């Protein structure tokens, strides 16, 4: 069997994995948003130092959760950087992100193993979805910025 066939097979495996992960994460994320009313004009605050996120309505906290930074997109460089490859992050916000890298290494999925890659829409979406699935996250959170977009997984939601 030639090298090309092996790569094609791996690609198929990756695509089916992403598809299954998208279904699972999509359902959990939709449930998170509807169960906790996270659409509309809800205020939120997050902290990387202690890896927390909280939502409030009318100035009162209503929901707390834990965040894992998955990665960031640099608008200038046009690159995705995995949080496990980012030395500037507080340890708390890394959570179990190395499990995602290990998952990629065990299955030879380059996207999960390389510290960064070109931030095109498809690979970024795939990286987020698979990371959220491996981490069994309740949902995903996206924080757009002028220079950096931040991508978080959300865990351990509890009403206050």
C-alpha positions in Angstrom: 0.0 0.0 0.0 1.4 3.3 -1.1 1.8 6.4 1.2 -0.9 8.2 -0.7 -3.5 5.6 0.2 -2.6 5.7 3.8 -3.1 9.5 3.9 -6.5 9.2 2.2 -7.6 6.6 4.7 -6.5 8.8 7.6 -8.3 11.8 6.1 -11.6 9.8 5.9 -11.2 8.7 9.5 -10.6 12.3 10.5 -13.6 13.6 8.6 -15.9 11.0 10.2 -14.5 11.7 13.6 -15.1 15.5 13.1 -18.6 14.7 11.9 -19.5 12.6 15.0 -17.9 15.2 17.3 -19.9 18.0 15.7 -23.1 16.1 16.4 -22.3 15.5 20.0 -20.8 18.9 20.7 -23.6 20.6 18.8 -26.3 18.9 20.8 -24.6 19.7 24.1 -23.9 23.3 23.1 -27.5 23.8 22.0 -28.8 22.3 25.3 -26.4 24.6 27.3 -27.7 27.7 25.5 -31.3 26.8 25.8 -31.2 25.3 29.4 -29.4 28.4 30.7 -30.9 31.1 28.5 -27.5 32.2 27.2 -28.8 33.8 24.0 -29.8 37.5 23.8 -28.6 40.2 26.2 -27.0 38.1 28.9 -23.9 39.7 30.4 -20.8 37.5 31.1 -17.4 37.8 32.6 -14.5 35.4 32.3 -11.1 35.1 33.9 -8.1 33.1 32.6 -6.3 33.3 35.9 -8.8 31.1 37.7 -10.4 29.6 34.6 -13.9 30.8 35.4 -16.8 32.2 33.5 -20.0 33.6 34.9 -23.2 35.0 33.3 -25.4 37.6 34.9 -28.8 39.1 34.3 -29.9 42.5 35.8 -26.5 42.7 37.5 -26.9 39.4 39.4 -24.8 36.3 38.7 -27.0 33.5 37.5 -24.6 30.9 36.2 -21.0 29.9 36.9 -18.7 27.6 34.9 -15.1 26.6 34.3 -13.3 27.4 31.1 -10.5 25.6 29.2 -8.7 27.7 26.6 -8.6 25.6 23.4 -6.7 28.0 21.2 -6.5 31.5 19.7 -6.5 32.9 16.2 -4.0 35.7 15.5 -5.5 38.1 12.9 -2.1 39.5 11.8 -0.3 36.2 11.4 -3.5 34.4 10.3 -2.6 31.5 12.5 -4.3 29.2 15.0 -2.2 28.5 18.2 -3.2 25.7 20.5 -3.3 26.7 24.1 -0.9 23.9 25.0 1.7 25.6 22.8 1.1 29.1 24.3 3.6 29.9 27.1 1.8 33.1 28.1 -1.3 31.4 29.5 -2.0 30.9 33.2 -1.9 27.1 34.0 -5.4 27.0 35.3 -7.0 27.9 32.0 -5.2 25.0 30.2 -7.4 22.4 32.0 -6.9 19.0 30.3 -6.0 20.5 26.9 -2.9 18.2 26.7 -5.4 15.3 26.4 -6.4 16.7 23.0 -2.8 16.7 21.8 -2.3 13.2 23.1 -5.5 12.1 21.4 -4.1 13.5 18.1 -0.7 11.8 18.7 -2.3 8.4 19.4 -4.3 8.6 16.1 -1.8 10.6 14.0 -4.1 13.6 13.3 -1.7 16.4 12.3 -4.2 19.2 13.1 -4.2 18.2 16.8 -0.5 17.7 17.1 1.1 20.8 15.4 1.3 23.8 17.7 -0.1 26.1 15.1 -1.6 26.1 11.6 -3.0 28.5 9.1 -6.3 29.9 10.5 -8.6 28.9 7.7 -12.3 28.5 8.7 -12.5 24.8 8.3 -9.5 23.6 10.3 -10.3 26.1 13.1 -13.8 24.8 13.3 -12.6 21.2 13.3 -10.0 21.8 16.0 -12.6 23.5 18.2 -15.2 20.8 17.8 -12.8 17.9 18.3 -11.2 19.5 21.3 -14.6 20.2 22.9 -15.6 16.5 22.2 -12.3 15.1 23.7 -12.7 17.3 26.7 -16.4 16.4 27.0 -17.2 20.1 27.3 -20.8 21.3 27.9 -20.3 23.9 25.1 -18.0 26.3 23.3 -17.4 30.0 23.9 -15.9 32.4 21.4 -14.4 35.7 22.3 -13.6 37.9 19.3 -10.9 40.5 19.6 -9.2 43.1 17.4 -5.9 41.1 17.4 -6.8 37.7 18.8 -9.9 35.6 18.8 -10.1 33.3 21.8 -11.8 29.9 21.8 -12.8 28.3 25.1 -14.5 25.0 26.1 -17.1 25.3 29.0 -17.5 22.8 31.8 -19.1 22.3 35.2 -22.0 24.8 34.7 -24.0 25.4 37.8 -26.8 27.9 38.6 -26.1 30.4 41.3 
